[in-house]
């Protein structure tokens, strides 16, 4: 009987330990103000944003401001560019990003009622870094390969 009780105690402790180790997932509280919504939408966009890799783009900070038509459930049904970054490739990347990330968080209530849709301005910033120079090792390897190619001719 003691053995059975001991086994039950061990099983109970293991189950209790597992429950403590992995707390239940709590869904984030939906945004309550337009400012909170913008922060949540910007965070979601930045999390999915990919770098623009074109060596022809000058390094620097590029800002694109978009006007989104957003349904109350967060689906984006329209996008219009309010301010260009002055680079067509970056502008296109920002427009694709919104399409890829939709739906955004649900819209917050305004003045006590839930609008069917809202037009919201949203800034998206891209930081383009200067291309990294080739490492000295790769450069030496490339130079060493050239004489061999010439000798082979």
C-alpha positions in Angstrom: 0.0 0.0 0.0 2.9 2.3 0.8 4.3 1.7 -2.6 1.1 2.7 -4.3 0.8 5.9 -2.3 4.4 6.7 -3.1 3.8 6.2 -6.8 0.7 8.4 -6.7 2.6 11.1 -4.8 5.3 11.1 -7.5 2.8 11.2 -10.4 0.9 14.0 -8.7 4.1 16.0 -8.1 5.2 15.6 -11.7 1.8 16.7 -13.0 1.9 19.7 -10.6 5.4 20.6 -11.6 4.5 20.6 -15.3 1.6 22.9 -14.7 3.8 25.3 -12.9 6.6 25.1 -15.5 4.3 26.1 -18.4 1.8 28.8 -17.5 -1.2 29.1 -19.7 -0.9 31.4 -22.6 -2.8 34.7 -22.1 -3.9 36.5 -25.2 -2.8 40.1 -25.2 -5.3 42.7 -24.3 -6.7 44.4 -27.5 -5.7 48.0 -28.0 -8.1 50.4 -26.2 -6.9 53.7 -27.8 -5.8 54.7 -31.3 -2.3 55.3 -30.0 -2.1 51.8 -28.5 -3.4 50.4 -31.8 -0.7 52.3 -33.8 1.9 50.9 -31.4 0.6 47.4 -31.8 0.3 47.7 -35.6 3.8 49.2 -35.9 5.2 46.4 -33.8 3.6 43.7 -35.9 4.8 45.4 -39.1 8.3 45.8 -37.8 8.4 42.1 -36.7 7.6 41.0 -40.3 9.6 43.7 -42.1 12.4 42.4 -44.4 15.5 44.3 -45.2 15.8 45.9 -48.7 19.0 44.6 -50.2 20.0 46.6 -53.1 23.5 48.0 -53.2 22.3 50.9 -55.4 20.2 52.3 -52.6 22.2 54.9 -50.6 22.6 54.1 -46.9 20.3 56.0 -44.6 16.9 56.2 -43.0 13.9 56.1 -45.2 10.3 57.0 -44.1 7.2 55.9 -45.8 3.8 57.1 -44.5 0.8 55.1 -45.5 -2.9 55.7 -45.0 -4.7 52.4 -44.3 -8.4 51.7 -44.5 -8.9 49.2 -41.7 -12.0 47.3 -40.9 -12.9 46.9 -37.2 -11.6 43.3 -37.1 -8.1 44.6 -38.3 -8.3 43.6 -42.0 -6.7 46.1 -44.2 -8.9 46.8 -47.2 -7.1 49.8 -48.7 -3.6 51.4 -48.7 -2.6 54.7 -50.1 0.9 56.3 -49.9 0.8 59.7 -48.1 4.5 60.2 -48.1 7.1 58.5 -50.3 10.6 57.5 -49.2 11.9 58.9 -52.5 12.9 55.4 -53.4 10.5 53.2 -55.5 11.9 49.9 -54.2 11.5 50.9 -50.5 8.0 52.3 -51.2 7.0 49.0 -52.9 8.5 47.0 -49.9 6.3 49.0 -47.5 3.1 48.4 -49.5 3.9 44.6 -49.8 4.6 44.5 -46.0 1.1 45.8 -45.2 -0.5 43.2 -47.5 1.7 40.4 -46.0 0.9 41.4 -42.4 -2.9 42.0 -42.7 -4.9 41.5 -40.5 -3.6 44.0 -38.0 -5.0 44.2 -34.4 -8.7 45.0 -34.2 -9.6 48.6 -34.0 -10.3 50.1 -30.6 -13.7 51.6 -29.8 -14.0 55.3 -30.4 -16.3 57.6 -28.4 -18.1 54.6 -27.0 -18.9 52.9 -30.3 -17.0 50.5 -32.6 -16.5 52.0 -36.1 -17.0 49.6 -39.1 -13.7 51.0 -40.6 -11.2 53.7 -40.1 -8.6 55.5 -42.1 -5.3 55.5 -40.2 -1.9 57.0 -41.0 1.0 54.7 -40.2 4.7 55.5 -40.6 7.1 52.7 -41.7 10.8 53.3 -41.4 13.6 51.5 -43.2 17.2 51.7 -42.1 19.5 50.9 -45.0 23.1 50.1 -44.0 26.2 50.5 -46.1 27.3 47.3 -47.7 29.9 45.4 -45.7 33.3 45.3 -47.5 34.5 41.9 -48.6 36.7 40.2 -46.0 40.4 40.2 -46.7 40.5 36.4 -46.8 37.9 36.4 -49.7 39.8 39.1 -51.5 43.1 37.2 -51.2 41.4 34.0 -52.4 40.0 35.8 -55.4 43.4 37.3 -56.3 45.2 34.0 -55.9 42.7 32.4 -58.3 43.3 34.9 -61.1 46.9 33.9 -61.9 46.0 30.2 -62.1 43.2 31.0 -64.6 45.7 33.1 -66.7 48.3 30.2 -66.6 45.7 27.7 -67.7 45.1 29.7 -71.0 
